[in-house]
């Protein structure tokens, strides 16, 4: 198992956002976490990436307990989050943003290879290399955020709402690329409000409701599940 | 009001203003960098500068440099004093961070608490030089102004023709020194990998940590860099004014802070612009009105500028500091 989060409790002050959830991701899988606004999807990602510490529970990554590690230490182990709302550095250029992804790396030749890989996946970024990232469109910023995360050479790439605020055609395109990244050998955990896209692209999925996991199964199973269909896919 | 006085001595006043402003600008960098990364005004920074001036005095005393030393001694003593002042000021800044700020950060204390501990650190450092060291070692420590040997004797290097303005070696050292240090710092922050980490934390600390940037290390780095710049300022100050005092940091710190806000706090180039602007305005205003009101002019300018440009003259953040 590549990632195992066990009985994780996360609180903001007195408010408990996650009430002891457990999530597992195996090597090579695409796993998705779906749920409504405020269900705790982003909190789960924050806890996994180390941006926020847990008040109880544990996170084991690649056989190593990383519960007490900070975000920058977890990144060095290959646990990489592409944050919600893209989190690009608006004042830096496209190249500088990608450079930030490779911040901890010193393997110059491999970094250059990864540039080529990112520009191969996102030709648009190559065209906009020198543009200041804050002036790009939402879709381009999302591509940049994913590209930057790839520059960290993730073992597990976690994506928080990659489709947020994008036009339907772009959502399709972003998910195509996520599938491609997975086929290139990166394990993926994706959090999505767009349940239909996420489930149809995932090996397995979890349904999160108000800080607890209420359902789990393969993507296909959940797509056929009547309660999931009603609550998240808008069909009765 | 005596505009003739200013017009007649405009060249001289401008040179004075730039000299003064260069020192403000160097000290302002410390405020601006720490603010850019932590959104915190480090009120102990004035004492970081003060420690630097005493270090210069210490070096001169230990190696016995005086105003009548030979050329080799002058260069050696000045360089050694520069290095020692940079180290001492950087060390002081780092110690302040460790003692006054880091423990609070670990506990997630509200922003206001940091200001109080910063002011507390400032008072402690002032009294260390004003009382504690005097108790143990006697003079020169204490509450009086202390002379520092004018190791680098002031000599006119060239005269600007037409206006007949004499430019001395000390002026050149101060202005060129300040500009070189600022360019070096600017290049470091904008071009190097660590500098990119600093800018990333300034723009978005959480995302920066997701890129593997160690925020604690970036914070240490900005205190060290800001402290070192204050050390350079301390040496240049002693070259120009040949004195120090236990509370010498107070007014300089306040002016440098003003300069940082004037230029746009959090912005490196803003510190340079704000420092030079403030220095020149002070000298001009002193020539027109009364020079004993110098400090008043500085703050009048601050109020007026902030009325029209609340974010300062350049008004960007450290993260966005690019041309």
Interface residues (C-beta under 8 A of the other chain):
Chain A: X49 X50 X51 X70 X71 X72 X75 X76 X80 X81 X83 X87 X88 X89 X90 X91 X92 X96 X99 X100 X101 X103 X104 X148 X152
Chain B: X193 X196 X197 X199 X200 X203 X204 X206 X207 X208 X209 X210 X211 X212 X213 X214 X215 X317 X319 X320 X321 X322
